């Protein structure tokens, strides 16, 4: 006896029992628990890998979305520029057409004024001719002497000189 532990058949039996329990537990408990732990570890690692893949995919989708968004913005700006340019061109066309119409109307008005002016001049010449013929008839009807004739001509010239002619 060496103290608390005594080396005898009971001790050997206890060691053999402990060894058998260890082997049985190892075979039925440790091995399944270890396999379960390994499966769980692998499952967790797979989840991390899947999360990383999903993160990468979401980043790719985000980049693609941002690229499409920028493309849409550029297209929108181009459409606005095109619409502005078309509106400006149409505005210029309308202004040019209005200017041509105004010029045409002004030229037509000038021509009409010129016709009216010529018409008035012709009417005025006609009236003057009528007056001259009327004056000549009066002169012919009267038996006038040379002094009266000269006086009538001077009166006519004086009256004609007072009137201003416009061309």
C-alpha positions in Angstrom: 0.0 0.0 0.0 1.4 3.3 -1.0 -1.0 5.6 0.6 -4.5 6.1 -0.7 -4.2 3.9 -3.7 -3.8 0.2 -3.3 -2.6 -1.9 -6.2 -4.7 -5.0 -6.2 -7.2 -6.8 -8.4 -9.9 -4.2 -7.7 -7.6 -1.4 -8.9 -6.9 -3.3 -12.1 -10.6 -4.0 -12.5 -11.4 -0.3 -12.1 -8.8 0.6 -14.7 -10.1 -1.9 -17.1 -13.7 -0.7 -16.4 -12.6 2.9 -17.0 -10.9 1.8 -20.3 -14.0 0.0 -21.5 -16.3 2.9 -20.5 -13.9 5.2 -22.4 -13.9 3.1 -25.5 -17.7 2.6 -25.4 -18.3 6.3 -24.8 -15.8 7.1 -27.5 -17.5 4.9 -30.0 -21.1 5.8 -29.1 -20.8 9.3 -27.8 -17.6 11.1 -28.8 -17.6 10.0 -32.4 -21.3 11.1 -33.1 -20.8 14.3 -31.1 -17.5 15.0 -33.0 -19.2 14.3 -36.3 -22.1 16.5 -35.4 -19.7 19.3 -34.4 -17.8 18.9 -37.7 -21.1 19.0 -39.6 -22.2 22.1 -37.7 -18.8 23.8 -38.3 -19.0 22.9 -42.0 -22.6 24.3 -42.1 -21.5 27.5 -40.5 -18.5 27.9 -42.9 -20.9 27.2 -45.8 -23.3 29.9 -44.5 -20.4 32.4 -44.3 -19.3 31.5 -47.9 -22.9 31.8 -49.1 -23.2 35.2 -47.3 -20.0 36.4 -49.0 -21.3 35.3 -52.4 -24.6 37.0 -51.8 -22.7 40.1 -50.7 -20.6 40.1 -53.8 -23.7 39.5 -55.9 -25.5 42.3 -54.3 -22.5 44.6 -54.8 -22.5 43.6 -58.5 -26.2 44.3 -58.7 -25.8 47.6 -57.0 -23.0 48.6 -59.4 -25.2 47.5 -62.4 -28.1 49.4 -61.0 -26.0 52.6 -60.6 -24.6 52.2 -64.1 -28.2 51.8 -65.5 -29.3 54.8 -63.4 -26.5 56.9 -64.8 -27.3 55.8 -68.3 -31.0 56.7 -67.7 -29.9 60.2 -66.4 -27.7 60.7 -69.5 -30.6 59.6 -71.8 -33.0 62.0 -69.9 -30.5 64.9 -70.3 -30.1 64.1 -74.0 -33.9 64.0 -74.5 -34.2 67.3 -72.7 -31.5 68.8 -74.9 -33.2 67.4 -78.0 -36.5 68.8 -77.0 -35.0 72.2 -76.2 -33.2 72.3 -79.5 -36.4 71.3 -81.4 -38.4 73.9 -79.5 -35.8 76.6 -80.3 -35.8 75.5 -84.0 -39.6 75.7 -84.1 -39.5 79.1 -82.4 -37.0 80.4 -84.9 -39.2 79.0 -87.8 -42.3 80.7 -86.3 -40.4 84.0 -85.8 -39.1 83.9 -89.4 -42.5 83.1 -90.8 -44.0 85.9 -88.8 -41.3 88.3 -90.0 -41.9 87.3 -93.6 -45.7 87.8 -93.1 -45.1 91.2 -91.6 -42.7 92.2 -94.4 -45.3 91.0 -97.0 -48.1 92.9 -95.3 -45.9 96.1 -95.0 -45.0 95.8 -98.7 -48.7 95.3 -99.6 -49.6 98.3 -97.4 -46.9 100.4 -99.2 -48.2 99.3 -102.6 -51.8 100.1 -101.5 -50.7 103.5 -100.2 -48.9 104.2 -103.5 -52.0 103.2 -105.5 -54.2 105.4 -103.3 -51.7 108.3 -103.7 -51.7 107.8 -107.5 -55.5 107.6 -107.6 -55.7 110.8 -105.6 -53.2 112.5 -107.9 -55.2 111.4 -110.9 -58.5 112.6 -109.3 -56.8 115.9 -108.4 -55.5 116.3 -111.9 -58.9 115.6 -113.2 -60.5 118.2 -111.0 -57.8 120.7 -112.0 -58.5 120.0 -115.6 -62.2 120.4 -115.0 -61.5 123.8 -113.3 -59.2 124.8 -116.1 -61.8 123.8 -118.7 -64.5 125.6 -116.7 -62.4 128.7 -116.5 -61.6 128.5 -120.2 -65.3 128.2 -120.9 -66.1 131.2 -118.8 -63.4 133.1 -120.6 -64.7 132.1 -124.0 -68.3 132.9 -123.1 -67.4 136.5 -122.0 -66.4 138.9 -124.5 -63.3 140.1 -122.8 -60.7 142.5 -123.7 -57.0 141.8 -123.5 -56.6 143.4 -120.0 -59.4 141.3 -118.5 -57.9 138.2 -120.1 -54.5 139.0 -118.6 -56.0 139.7 -115.2 -57.9 136.3 -115.3 -54.7 134.4 -116.1 -52.8 136.3 -113.4 -55.5 135.4 -110.9 -55.4 131.8 -111.9 -51.6 131.7 -111.6 -51.8 133.3 -108.2 -54.4 130.8 -106.9 -52.5 127.9 -108.3 -49.3 129.2 -106.7 -50.9 129.3 -103.3 -51.8 125.6 -103.5 -48.9 123.3 -102.7 -48.5 120.2 -104.8 -47.2 117.1 -103.4 -45.9 114.2 -105.3 
